[in-house]
Amino acid sequence: MNPKKPGKVRIIWDAAAKVDGVSLNSALLKGPDQLSSLPGVLFRFRQYGVAVSSDVQEIFHQLRIREEDKISQLFLWRTNPSDNPTVYVMDVATFGSTCLPASAQFVKNRNAEEHSEAYPEATNAIIHDHYVDDYLVSFSSVEEAAKVASDVRYVHGNGGFKLHNWRLNSSTVLNRLGVVQHDADKELDLIEGAKTERVLGMLWSPSTDELSFSTQMSEEVQTLIRTTTRPTKRQVLRCVMTLFDPLRLLSPFIIHGKVLIQDLWREGTEWDEQVSDEVYKKWQRWIQMIEYIAEIRIPRCYFPSDTRRTYQNSEVHVFVDASEVAYSCAVYLRTFNEDGDPQGCLIAAKSKVAPLKPWSIPRLELQFVSYRVGEILEHSTAAQWRRVPSKSNPADEATKWGSGPYFDHDSSWFQGPNFLRLPEEEWPRIKEPVTATNEEIRASILHHRSFEPTIDFNRFSSWDRLQRATAYALRFLHNTSKKRPEYSGPLQQSELRAAEETILKLVQHESYPDEVAALSNKAPNEAGQEDIGKQSSSYQLMPMLDGNELLRERGRIEIAEHVPYCVRHPVILPRKHRVTELLVNRYHRYYHYGNDETVVNEVRQLYTIPRLRLVVKQVKRDCTLCKIRRTRPTIPPMAPLPAARLAHHERPFTYTGVDYFGPLFGGRRGPPAEFFSDNGTNFQGADRVLQHQINQLSTVHNIHR
């Protein structure tokens, strides 16, 4: 049961329940996202004067399941706990399965497409004006609304879908459709004096044709707001996230709740720890606005008298602003009424908190444009961009709290700045002052090179895995080219060599960017020591670039033609790098964790690594097998000496002892013969043995005495 929809009971099957690690959802794919844009549906719902809203009754249970798939939807049921359960089969889609939303949208759209020729407007409405099972749309005339709504109901009916809960702001359309407004138990009397309906997260009163916002929260949150109890970080987050605003029309209010959460993260507050005094003051100021939010009324239609012809000359104006705590964007629609007078209205907004890492204000303001420069330059010109004074910029409402947001319908936040209702010639223009100077202005060019590797080398535990993963990635890129033959099957040696070269080039571009840039214009195998400068760590190696753009060392044996090229010019690698560590570890394992000098000698055949012996020792210290081999058993400490051994200033033989484990019977001769039985294997009795030992001890005692 949903507290926001009283009286309605839904049966939800737990398709994620696992048996032996397998659930129904784990065997299903989610499917493509075929939902229409939620803001787009709401934009069209607010566009014209006649509004229509309805929803498909139990849309998920109208989907029939194929016979061969019904075996996957078995469940047990019994009315009495003492009875044996009965096995039932679900003939329709299971509410709660992963693929259900995608399947429902596919079937709904497929049914509409089959009627596209006879009912094109209804088909377009079913595909684009539905969000899941909710149907929201607006029309410029009553006749159009009645016709399209009737056609949509007919097309849905042919597919087994039934539209119900009709809500309209026109009784004429209701009469033509022949339906009742909706049942009394569906009405939510959240606004005094008016019946409201929940429309995709917002409240709509068809009688007054106004939108409002629901501040209905859980009992825990309501109690927290009504009392002066200091909240915890978890409670603050729960309260802020309860408010749902799909068009972000309450951005000036909600964004400051998110700023509170960011302050708690910055202070390091734990989840169940109460907030600090400073945050608590901001919290009290913020929750005082919640009751005011519930009283906000926004006309559902942007401009009730507008027609399709009016929107042909409409304009969209975007305002942006940023501060140290947040940055925001507000979008306004500007049209002209029948008299030619301009009018404006807020259609959407967006706001985000500033990153924890301090950014400059200009950089924050660019967060709405910096990643869309190409699109902006393609669809706009520099003349369309203006600088707006802060007092006339409505986006300031969401970035600067000030005395608090002003949410009246006639405020600049909902209606836009006053100059939008003026002719364009009267809009504010800020001209930058031109200062004269006698100094010569010269161009200043700054070059900055940065390289970010495409592979996260820290994810790999061995060189072989890194090389093979890179080889498969290169194979994929190779096979996507239509002009090249495709590779398949096990990796070939040529692919592994290409992967190795790719890895080494990525490492060199990351560790030696300046050296590679300085030598890139040189001919292959040409010495470039004088080009990289003495400050480079590779200066003494006389680096050069080969034909594959690999940085190699130019040694003194370069003219030895009988020596392989890779030995005459080993590849230069940095000492402190993950790839270097993986490469040395490969040689360490290949030579069976043996002598370090063997590894050093073999690595130097192909690679030049500064202070290689330190790298080999570090690899050996981190090697798990080497740690096990170096492990020695721990020798337990000896017990403390007895007090008799440590006594001093005592007469000789004050403490004496007898070795009970020594030869008490005269060395190897053993005990007397009378101690044995006739068969010579057993003692006749323990008492005789004990008596013999006592006699010997008495003799020893007498001698010492």
LINWOVEN-V989509 format. One record per residue. N is the residue number from 0. PHI is phi as a letter, one per 30 degrees, with the letter a starting at -180 (none if undefined). PSI is psi as a letter, one per 30 degrees, with the letter a starting at -180 (none if undefined). NEAR is the number of other ideal C-beta (glycine too) atoms within 12 Angstrom. Layout:
n=N phi=PHI psi=PSI near=NEAR
n=N phi=PHI psi=PSI near=NEAR
//
This chain:
n=0 phi=none psi=k near=11
n=1 phi=c psi=k near=13
n=2 phi=d psi=f near=14
n=3 phi=d psi=f near=22
n=4 phi=b psi=i near=18
n=5 phi=d psi=k near=17
n=6 phi=i psi=f near=15
n=7 phi=c psi=k near=18
n=8 phi=c psi=k near=9
n=9 phi=c psi=k near=14
n=10 phi=c psi=j near=17
n=11 phi=c psi=k near=17
n=12 phi=c psi=k near=27
n=13 phi=d psi=i near=16
n=14 phi=d psi=f near=26
n=15 phi=c psi=f near=18
n=16 phi=d psi=k near=18
n=17 phi=c psi=k near=13
n=18 phi=b psi=j near=12
n=19 phi=h psi=h near=7
n=20 phi=i psi=g near=8
n=21 phi=b psi=k near=14
n=22 phi=b psi=l near=20
n=23 phi=d psi=e near=28
n=24 phi=d psi=e near=21
n=25 phi=d psi=f near=19
n=26 phi=c psi=g near=18
n=27 phi=c psi=l near=24
n=28 phi=c psi=k near=14
n=29 phi=d psi=e near=15
n=30 phi=i psi=l near=18
n=31 phi=d psi=l near=13
n=32 phi=d psi=j near=13
n=33 phi=c psi=g near=23
n=34 phi=d psi=k near=25
n=35 phi=d psi=l near=30
n=36 phi=d psi=k near=19
n=37 phi=d psi=e near=27
n=38 phi=d psi=e near=26
n=39 phi=d psi=e near=24
n=40 phi=d psi=e near=31
n=41 phi=d psi=e near=35
n=42 phi=d psi=e near=32
n=43 phi=d psi=f near=32
n=44 phi=d psi=f near=41
n=45 phi=c psi=g near=40
n=46 phi=d psi=e near=32
n=47 phi=b psi=l near=33
n=48 phi=d psi=e near=30
n=49 phi=c psi=j near=36
n=50 phi=c psi=k near=43
n=51 phi=b psi=k near=45
n=52 phi=b psi=k near=47
n=53 phi=a psi=l near=41
n=54 phi=b psi=l near=31
n=55 phi=d psi=k near=34
n=56 phi=d psi=j near=24
n=57 phi=h psi=i near=22
n=58 phi=d psi=e near=34
n=59 phi=d psi=e near=34
n=60 phi=d psi=g near=25
n=61 phi=c psi=f near=28
n=62 phi=c psi=j near=34
n=63 phi=d psi=k near=18
n=64 phi=c psi=k near=25
n=65 phi=d psi=l near=14
n=66 phi=e psi=e near=11
n=67 phi=d psi=f near=8
n=68 phi=c psi=f near=23
n=69 phi=d psi=f near=19
n=70 phi=d psi=f near=15
n=71 phi=d psi=f near=25
n=72 phi=b psi=h near=29
n=73 phi=c psi=k near=20
n=74 phi=b psi=l near=22
n=75 phi=c psi=k near=13
n=76 phi=a psi=k near=17
n=77 phi=a psi=k near=13
n=78 phi=d psi=e near=10
n=79 phi=c psi=k near=9
n=80 phi=d psi=f near=8
n=81 phi=d psi=f near=7
n=82 phi=d psi=l near=10
n=83 phi=d psi=k near=11
n=84 phi=d psi=l near=14
n=85 phi=c psi=k near=13
n=86 phi=d psi=k near=14
n=87 phi=c psi=l near=15
n=88 phi=b psi=k near=18
n=89 phi=d psi=j near=28
n=90 phi=d psi=f near=18
n=91 phi=c psi=l near=26
n=92 phi=d psi=k near=33
n=93 phi=d psi=k near=35
n=94 phi=d psi=j near=27
n=95 phi=k psi=f near=24
n=96 phi=d psi=l near=34
n=97 phi=d psi=e near=21
n=98 phi=d psi=f near=30
n=99 phi=d psi=e near=34
n=100 phi=e psi=e near=28
n=101 phi=d psi=e near=24
n=102 phi=d psi=e near=31
n=103 phi=d psi=e near=34
n=104 phi=d psi=e near=30
n=105 phi=d psi=e near=23
n=106 phi=d psi=e near=32
n=107 phi=d psi=e near=42
n=108 phi=d psi=e near=29
n=109 phi=d psi=e near=22
n=110 phi=d psi=e near=31
n=111 phi=d psi=e near=34
n=112 phi=d psi=f near=21
n=113 phi=d psi=f near=18
n=114 phi=c psi=g near=27
n=115 phi=d psi=e near=20
n=116 phi=d psi=e near=12
n=117 phi=d psi=e near=15
n=118 phi=b psi=i near=28
n=119 phi=d psi=e near=18
n=120 phi=d psi=e near=27
n=121 phi=d psi=e near=36
n=122 phi=d psi=e near=30
n=123 phi=d psi=e near=23
n=124 phi=d psi=e near=40
n=125 phi=d psi=e near=44
n=126 phi=d psi=e near=31
n=127 phi=c psi=f near=27
n=128 phi=c psi=g near=37
n=129 phi=c psi=k near=42
n=130 phi=c psi=j near=35
n=131 phi=h psi=c near=24
n=132 phi=c psi=g near=34
n=133 phi=c psi=k near=34
n=134 phi=c psi=j near=44
n=135 phi=b psi=k near=44
n=136 phi=a psi=l near=41
n=137 phi=b psi=l near=42
n=138 phi=b psi=l near=34
n=139 phi=d psi=f near=25
n=140 phi=b psi=l near=18
n=141 phi=d psi=e near=26
n=142 phi=d psi=e near=16
n=143 phi=d psi=e near=26
n=144 phi=d psi=e near=34
n=145 phi=d psi=e near=27
n=146 phi=d psi=e near=23
n=147 phi=d psi=e near=35
n=148 phi=d psi=e near=42
n=149 phi=d psi=e near=29
n=150 phi=d psi=e near=29
n=151 phi=d psi=e near=44
n=152 phi=d psi=e near=33
n=153 phi=d psi=e near=26
n=154 phi=d psi=e near=38
n=155 phi=d psi=e near=35
n=156 phi=d psi=e near=22
n=157 phi=d psi=f near=23
n=158 phi=c psi=g near=30
n=159 phi=i psi=g near=22
n=160 phi=c psi=k near=33
n=161 phi=c psi=k near=25
n=162 phi=d psi=k near=37
n=163 phi=b psi=a near=26
n=164 phi=h psi=h near=32
n=165 phi=d psi=k near=38
n=166 phi=b psi=k near=42
n=167 phi=b psi=l near=37
n=168 phi=c psi=g near=36
n=169 phi=b psi=j near=30
n=170 phi=d psi=f near=20
n=171 phi=d psi=e near=18
n=172 phi=d psi=e near=35
n=173 phi=d psi=e near=27
n=174 phi=d psi=e near=16
n=175 phi=d psi=e near=23
n=176 phi=d psi=f near=29
n=177 phi=i psi=h near=12
n=178 phi=b psi=l near=24
n=179 phi=d psi=l near=16
n=180 phi=e psi=d near=25
n=181 phi=l psi=l near=25
n=182 phi=d psi=l near=17
n=183 phi=d psi=e near=13
n=184 phi=d psi=f near=13
n=185 phi=d psi=f near=25
n=186 phi=d psi=k near=25
n=187 phi=c psi=j near=28
n=188 phi=d psi=i near=17
n=189 phi=d psi=f near=24
n=190 phi=c psi=k near=28
n=191 phi=d psi=k near=13
n=192 phi=i psi=g near=12
n=193 phi=b psi=k near=22
n=194 phi=d psi=k near=26
n=195 phi=b psi=l near=34
n=196 phi=b psi=k near=42
n=197 phi=d psi=k near=34
n=198 phi=b psi=j near=40
n=199 phi=h psi=h near=35
n=200 phi=j psi=f near=29
n=201 phi=c psi=l near=37
n=202 phi=c psi=k near=37
n=203 phi=b psi=k near=41
n=204 phi=c psi=j near=31
n=205 phi=d psi=e near=32
n=206 phi=d psi=e near=22
n=207 phi=c psi=f near=23
n=208 phi=h psi=h near=31
n=209 phi=b psi=l near=30
n=210 phi=c psi=k near=41
n=211 phi=b psi=l near=36
n=212 phi=c psi=k near=37
n=213 phi=d psi=k near=30
n=214 phi=c psi=g near=31
n=215 phi=d psi=k near=28
n=216 phi=b psi=l near=26
n=217 phi=d psi=l near=17
n=218 phi=d psi=e near=12
n=219 phi=d psi=e near=18
n=220 phi=d psi=e near=26
n=221 phi=d psi=e near=21
n=222 phi=d psi=e near=15
n=223 phi=d psi=e near=29
n=224 phi=d psi=e near=32
n=225 phi=d psi=f near=15
n=226 phi=c psi=l near=14
n=227 phi=c psi=g near=13
n=228 phi=d psi=k near=20
n=229 phi=d psi=k near=20
n=230 phi=d psi=l near=36
n=231 phi=c psi=l near=25
n=232 phi=d psi=e near=30
n=233 phi=d psi=e near=22
n=234 phi=d psi=e near=34
n=235 phi=d psi=e near=40
n=236 phi=d psi=e near=26
n=237 phi=d psi=e near=22
n=238 phi=d psi=e near=31
n=239 phi=d psi=e near=34
n=240 phi=d psi=f near=19
n=241 phi=d psi=e near=29
n=242 phi=d psi=k near=34
n=243 phi=c psi=k near=25
n=244 phi=b psi=i near=35
n=245 phi=d psi=e near=31
n=246 phi=c psi=g near=33
n=247 phi=h psi=h near=33
n=248 phi=d psi=f near=42
n=249 phi=c psi=g near=43
n=250 phi=e psi=e near=40
n=251 phi=d psi=f near=43
n=252 phi=c psi=e near=39
n=253 phi=d psi=e near=39
n=254 phi=d psi=e near=40
n=255 phi=d psi=f near=38
n=256 phi=d psi=e near=39
n=257 phi=d psi=e near=32
n=258 phi=d psi=e near=37
n=259 phi=e psi=e near=39
n=260 phi=d psi=e near=34
n=261 phi=d psi=e near=28
n=262 phi=d psi=e near=29
n=263 phi=d psi=e near=34
n=264 phi=d psi=e near=21
n=265 phi=d psi=e near=21
n=266 phi=d psi=f near=20
n=267 phi=i psi=g near=13
n=268 phi=d psi=k near=27
n=269 phi=d psi=l near=14
n=270 phi=d psi=e near=18
n=271 phi=c psi=g near=14
n=272 phi=c psi=k near=18
n=273 phi=d psi=l near=22
n=274 phi=d psi=l near=34
n=275 phi=d psi=l near=23
n=276 phi=d psi=e near=12
n=277 phi=d psi=e near=16
n=278 phi=d psi=e near=30
n=279 phi=d psi=e near=26
n=280 phi=d psi=e near=16
n=281 phi=d psi=e near=28
n=282 phi=d psi=e near=36
n=283 phi=d psi=e near=23
n=284 phi=d psi=e near=22
n=285 phi=d psi=e near=35
n=286 phi=d psi=f near=34
n=287 phi=d psi=f near=19
n=288 phi=d psi=f near=30
n=289 phi=d psi=e near=32
n=290 phi=d psi=e near=16
n=291 phi=d psi=e near=22
n=292 phi=d psi=e near=33
n=293 phi=d psi=f near=24
n=294 phi=c psi=f near=20
n=295 phi=d psi=k near=32
n=296 phi=b psi=k near=29
n=297 phi=b psi=k near=35
n=298 phi=e psi=k near=28
n=299 phi=d psi=e near=39
n=300 phi=c psi=k near=32
n=301 phi=e psi=e near=37
n=302 phi=b psi=j near=30
n=303 phi=e psi=f near=24
n=304 phi=d psi=g near=19
n=305 phi=d psi=k near=30
n=306 phi=b psi=a near=25
n=307 phi=d psi=e near=17
n=308 phi=d psi=e near=15
n=309 phi=d psi=e near=29
n=310 phi=d psi=f near=25
n=311 phi=d psi=f near=11
n=312 phi=c psi=g near=19
n=313 phi=d psi=l near=25
n=314 phi=b psi=l near=23
n=315 phi=c psi=k near=25
n=316 phi=c psi=k near=34
n=317 phi=c psi=k near=32
n=318 phi=c psi=k near=42
n=319 phi=b psi=l near=35
n=320 phi=a psi=l near=39
n=321 phi=b psi=l near=35
n=322 phi=b psi=a near=30
n=323 phi=d psi=f near=21
n=324 phi=c psi=f near=31
n=325 phi=a psi=l near=38
n=326 phi=b psi=k near=38
n=327 phi=b psi=l near=43
n=328 phi=b psi=k near=36
n=329 phi=b psi=k near=43
n=330 phi=c psi=k near=29
n=331 phi=b psi=k near=35
n=332 phi=c psi=k near=32
n=333 phi=b psi=j near=35
n=334 phi=b psi=l near=35
n=335 phi=b psi=k near=26
n=336 phi=d psi=a near=22
n=337 phi=d psi=f near=14
n=338 phi=d psi=f near=10
n=339 phi=i psi=g near=11
n=340 phi=d psi=k near=17
n=341 phi=d psi=l near=30
n=342 phi=b psi=k near=29
n=343 phi=b psi=l near=35
n=344 phi=a psi=k near=40
n=345 phi=d psi=k near=43
n=346 phi=c psi=f near=37
n=347 phi=a psi=l near=32
n=348 phi=a psi=l near=38
n=349 phi=a psi=k near=32
n=350 phi=a psi=l near=42
n=351 phi=b psi=l near=27
n=352 phi=d psi=l near=32
n=353 phi=d psi=l near=30
n=354 phi=d psi=l near=19
n=355 phi=d psi=e near=17
n=356 phi=d psi=k near=10
n=357 phi=d psi=k near=12
n=358 phi=b psi=l near=22
n=359 phi=d psi=l near=16
n=360 phi=d psi=e near=21
n=361 phi=e psi=e near=14
n=362 phi=d psi=e near=18
n=363 phi=d psi=e near=30
n=364 phi=d psi=e near=27
n=365 phi=d psi=f near=19
n=366 phi=d psi=f near=27
n=367 phi=c psi=f near=27
n=368 phi=b psi=f near=22
n=369 phi=d psi=e near=18
n=370 phi=c psi=g near=10
n=371 phi=b psi=h near=15
n=372 phi=d psi=e near=13
n=373 phi=d psi=e near=11
n=374 phi=d psi=e near=12
n=375 phi=d psi=e near=18
n=376 phi=d psi=f near=13
n=377 phi=d psi=e near=9
n=378 phi=c psi=g near=11
n=379 phi=b psi=l near=17
n=380 phi=b psi=l near=10
n=381 phi=d psi=f near=9
n=382 phi=d psi=f near=8
n=383 phi=d psi=f near=14
n=384 phi=c psi=k near=15
n=385 phi=b psi=l near=24
n=386 phi=c psi=k near=18
n=387 phi=c psi=k near=29
n=388 phi=d psi=l near=18
n=389 phi=e psi=e near=21
n=390 phi=d psi=f near=16
n=391 phi=c psi=g near=25
n=392 phi=c psi=j near=34
n=393 phi=d psi=f near=42
n=394 phi=d psi=f near=39
n=395 phi=d psi=f near=34
n=396 phi=d psi=e near=41
n=397 phi=c psi=f near=42
n=398 phi=c psi=f near=38
n=399 phi=b psi=j near=28
n=400 phi=d psi=e near=25
n=401 phi=i psi=b near=16
n=402 phi=d psi=g near=10
n=403 phi=j psi=l near=20
n=404 phi=d psi=k near=36
n=405 phi=c psi=j near=22
n=406 phi=c psi=g near=31
n=407 phi=d psi=l near=15
n=408 phi=d psi=f near=20
n=409 phi=d psi=g near=18
n=410 phi=d psi=l near=23
n=411 phi=d psi=f near=31
n=412 phi=d psi=e near=36
n=413 phi=d psi=e near=34
n=414 phi=c psi=f near=30
n=415 phi=i psi=l near=37
n=416 phi=d psi=l near=33
n=417 phi=d psi=f near=21
n=418 phi=d psi=f near=28
n=419 phi=d psi=f near=35
n=420 phi=c psi=g near=24
n=421 phi=c psi=l near=18
n=422 phi=d psi=l near=13
n=423 phi=d psi=f near=18
n=424 phi=d psi=f near=8
n=425 phi=c psi=g near=13
n=426 phi=d psi=l near=21
n=427 phi=d psi=k near=20
n=428 phi=b psi=k near=15
n=429 phi=c psi=j near=13
n=430 phi=c psi=k near=8
n=431 phi=d psi=k near=7
n=432 phi=d psi=k near=6
n=433 phi=c psi=j near=6
n=434 phi=c psi=k near=8
n=435 phi=d psi=k near=7
n=436 phi=b psi=k near=7
n=437 phi=c psi=f near=6
n=438 phi=d psi=k near=7
n=439 phi=d psi=k near=6
n=440 phi=c psi=k near=9
n=441 phi=c psi=k near=6
n=442 phi=d psi=k near=6
n=443 phi=b psi=k near=6
n=444 phi=c psi=k near=6
n=445 phi=c psi=k near=6
n=446 phi=c psi=k near=9
n=447 phi=b psi=k near=9
n=448 phi=c psi=k near=16
n=449 phi=b psi=k near=11
n=450 phi=b psi=k near=18
n=451 phi=c psi=j near=11
n=452 phi=d psi=k near=23
n=453 phi=d psi=f near=17
n=454 phi=c psi=k near=27
n=455 phi=d psi=j near=15
n=456 phi=d psi=f near=28
n=457 phi=d psi=f near=13
n=458 phi=d psi=f near=14
n=459 phi=c psi=k near=23
n=460 phi=c psi=f near=18
n=461 phi=b psi=l near=25
n=462 phi=d psi=e near=32
n=463 phi=d psi=e near=22
n=464 phi=d psi=e near=20
n=465 phi=d psi=e near=34
n=466 phi=d psi=e near=31
n=467 phi=d psi=e near=22
n=468 phi=d psi=e near=26
n=469 phi=d psi=e near=37
n=470 phi=d psi=e near=29
n=471 phi=d psi=e near=25
n=472 phi=d psi=e near=23
n=473 phi=d psi=e near=30
n=474 phi=d psi=e near=28
n=475 phi=d psi=e near=16
n=476 phi=d psi=e near=19
n=477 phi=d psi=e near=24
n=478 phi=d psi=f near=17
n=479 phi=d psi=f near=13
n=480 phi=d psi=k near=13
n=481 phi=d psi=f near=8
n=482 phi=c psi=g near=8
n=483 phi=b psi=k near=12
n=484 phi=d psi=k near=10
n=485 phi=d psi=k near=14
n=486 phi=c psi=k near=22
n=487 phi=a psi=l near=13
n=488 phi=i psi=a near=9
n=489 phi=d psi=l near=12
n=490 phi=d psi=k near=24
n=491 phi=c psi=l near=18
n=492 phi=d psi=e near=12
n=493 phi=d psi=e near=15
n=494 phi=d psi=e near=28
n=495 phi=d psi=e near=25
n=496 phi=d psi=e near=20
n=497 phi=d psi=e near=25
n=498 phi=d psi=e near=31
n=499 phi=d psi=e near=34
n=500 phi=d psi=e near=27
n=501 phi=d psi=e near=32
n=502 phi=d psi=e near=39
n=503 phi=d psi=e near=43
n=504 phi=d psi=e near=33
n=505 phi=d psi=e near=33
n=506 phi=d psi=e near=38
n=507 phi=d psi=e near=38
n=508 phi=d psi=f near=31
n=509 phi=d psi=e near=30
n=510 phi=c psi=f near=31
n=511 phi=b psi=h near=37
n=512 phi=d psi=e near=27
n=513 phi=d psi=e near=28
n=514 phi=d psi=e near=36
n=515 phi=d psi=e near=34
n=516 phi=d psi=e near=25
n=517 phi=d psi=e near=26
n=518 phi=c psi=f near=36
n=519 phi=d psi=f near=25
n=520 phi=c psi=f near=13
n=521 phi=d psi=l near=24
n=522 phi=d psi=l near=13
n=523 phi=e psi=k near=21
n=524 phi=i psi=g near=24
n=525 phi=c psi=k near=22
n=526 phi=d psi=k near=23
n=527 phi=b psi=h near=33
n=528 phi=d psi=e near=22
n=529 phi=d psi=f near=16
n=530 phi=d psi=f near=24
n=531 phi=c psi=f near=30
n=532 phi=i psi=l near=17
n=533 phi=d psi=f near=11
n=534 phi=d psi=f near=11
n=535 phi=d psi=k near=28
n=536 phi=d psi=f near=24
n=537 phi=c psi=g near=37
n=538 phi=d psi=e near=24
n=539 phi=d psi=f near=17
n=540 phi=d psi=f near=30
n=541 phi=h psi=i near=27
n=542 phi=d psi=l near=41
n=543 phi=a psi=l near=37
n=544 phi=c psi=k near=35
n=545 phi=d psi=a near=31
n=546 phi=d psi=f near=14
n=547 phi=c psi=g near=21
n=548 phi=i psi=h near=26
n=549 phi=c psi=k near=37
n=550 phi=d psi=j near=45
n=551 phi=b psi=l near=41
n=552 phi=d psi=k near=36
n=553 phi=c psi=j near=31
n=554 phi=c psi=a near=24
n=555 phi=d psi=f near=12
n=556 phi=c psi=g near=16
n=557 phi=d psi=f near=23
n=558 phi=c psi=g near=13
n=559 phi=d psi=j near=13
n=560 phi=d psi=f near=10
n=561 phi=d psi=f near=9
n=562 phi=c psi=k near=16
n=563 phi=e psi=l near=14
n=564 phi=d psi=e near=24
n=565 phi=d psi=f near=24
n=566 phi=d psi=e near=22
n=567 phi=d psi=e near=25
n=568 phi=b psi=i near=35
n=569 phi=d psi=l near=32
n=570 phi=d psi=k near=39
n=571 phi=d psi=k near=41
n=572 phi=b psi=k near=42
n=573 phi=d psi=l near=33
n=574 phi=d psi=e near=28
n=575 phi=c psi=i near=18
n=576 phi=a psi=k near=28
n=577 phi=d psi=e near=30
n=578 phi=d psi=e near=39
n=579 phi=d psi=e near=37
n=580 phi=d psi=e near=36
n=581 phi=d psi=e near=33
n=582 phi=d psi=e near=38
n=583 phi=d psi=e near=39
n=584 phi=d psi=e near=34
n=585 phi=d psi=e near=29
n=586 phi=d psi=e near=36
n=587 phi=d psi=e near=35
n=588 phi=d psi=e near=23
n=589 phi=d psi=e near=18
n=590 phi=c psi=g near=22
n=591 phi=h psi=h near=14
n=592 phi=h psi=h near=23
n=593 phi=c psi=b near=21
n=594 phi=d psi=k near=16
n=595 phi=d psi=e near=26
n=596 phi=d psi=f near=17
n=597 phi=d psi=e near=19
n=598 phi=d psi=e near=34
n=599 phi=d psi=e near=27
n=600 phi=d psi=e near=18
n=601 phi=d psi=e near=24
n=602 phi=d psi=e near=33
n=603 phi=d psi=f near=26
n=604 phi=d psi=f near=21
n=605 phi=b psi=f near=28
n=606 phi=b psi=k near=39
n=607 phi=c psi=j near=37
n=608 phi=b psi=k near=38
n=609 phi=e psi=k near=25
n=610 phi=h psi=h near=18
n=611 phi=d psi=e near=33
n=612 phi=d psi=e near=21
n=613 phi=d psi=e near=19
n=614 phi=d psi=e near=35
n=615 phi=d psi=e near=36
n=616 phi=d psi=e near=20
n=617 phi=d psi=e near=23
n=618 phi=d psi=e near=36
n=619 phi=d psi=e near=31
n=620 phi=d psi=e near=17
n=621 phi=d psi=f near=18
n=622 phi=d psi=k near=27
n=623 phi=d psi=e near=17
n=624 phi=d psi=e near=17
n=625 phi=d psi=e near=23
n=626 phi=d psi=e near=14
n=627 phi=d psi=e near=10
n=628 phi=d psi=e near=13
n=629 phi=d psi=f near=12
n=630 phi=d psi=k near=10
n=631 phi=c psi=k near=8
n=632 phi=d psi=k near=5
n=633 phi=d psi=k near=6
n=634 phi=d psi=k near=6
n=635 phi=d psi=k near=6
n=636 phi=d psi=k near=6
n=637 phi=d psi=l near=6
n=638 phi=d psi=l near=7
n=639 phi=d psi=k near=8
n=640 phi=d psi=k near=9
n=641 phi=d psi=l near=10
n=642 phi=d psi=e near=11
n=643 phi=d psi=e near=13
n=644 phi=d psi=f near=12
n=645 phi=c psi=g near=11
n=646 phi=d psi=k near=13
n=647 phi=b psi=l near=10
n=648 phi=h psi=h near=7
n=649 phi=c psi=l near=13
n=650 phi=d psi=l near=9
n=651 phi=e psi=k near=9
n=652 phi=h psi=g near=13
n=653 phi=d psi=e near=13
n=654 phi=c psi=k near=16
n=655 phi=b psi=l near=16
n=656 phi=b psi=l near=15
n=657 phi=b psi=k near=17
n=658 phi=d psi=j near=10
n=659 phi=d psi=f near=10
n=660 phi=c psi=g near=7
n=661 phi=d psi=a near=14
n=662 phi=d psi=j near=13
n=663 phi=d psi=f near=24
n=664 phi=c psi=h near=17
n=665 phi=i psi=h near=13
n=666 phi=i psi=b near=9
n=667 phi=d psi=f near=8
n=668 phi=d psi=f near=10
n=669 phi=i psi=a near=16
n=670 phi=d psi=l near=23
n=671 phi=d psi=l near=18
n=672 phi=d psi=f near=14
n=673 phi=d psi=f near=15
n=674 phi=d psi=f near=23
n=675 phi=c psi=l near=17
n=676 phi=d psi=a near=13
n=677 phi=d psi=e near=9
n=678 phi=d psi=f near=8
n=679 phi=i psi=g near=12
n=680 phi=b psi=f near=9
n=681 phi=b psi=k near=13
n=682 phi=d psi=k near=21
n=683 phi=d psi=f near=20
n=684 phi=l psi=k near=14
n=685 phi=d psi=f near=12
n=686 phi=d psi=e near=12
n=687 phi=d psi=e near=20
n=688 phi=d psi=e near=22
n=689 phi=d psi=e near=16
n=690 phi=d psi=e near=19
n=691 phi=d psi=e near=24
n=692 phi=d psi=e near=21
n=693 phi=d psi=e near=16
n=694 phi=d psi=e near=18
n=695 phi=d psi=e near=23
n=696 phi=d psi=e near=20
n=697 phi=d psi=e near=15
n=698 phi=d psi=e near=16
n=699 phi=d psi=e near=19
n=700 phi=d psi=e near=14
n=701 phi=d psi=e near=10
n=702 phi=d psi=e near=11
n=703 phi=d psi=e near=15
n=704 phi=d psi=none near=9
//
